[in-house]
Amino acid sequence: MDELTLEKIGSIIRNEKIEYVVKKGRWTVYDVIDIRQHENDKPSIRGLRLNRDEAKLLLQILREELE
């Protein structure tokens, strides 16, 4: 079984209980970005894991929307 090791690269603090943590890592042959909601410093099941191509597409969508 392949292990997933993630490194924290940033976070967005929503309020005193909720934080969105952004991590990067490698799983099998894929570079991944993981964005996960943490409640009271514990990761919840709410989140999103994207491979590099999917993350680039998400970034493009957000840039178009926020311009």
Protein Blocks (a to p, Z undefined) as FASTA:
>chain_A
ZZdddddfbdcdfblmbccddddddehjbccddddddeehiacfbdcdddfklmmmmmmm
mmmmmZZ
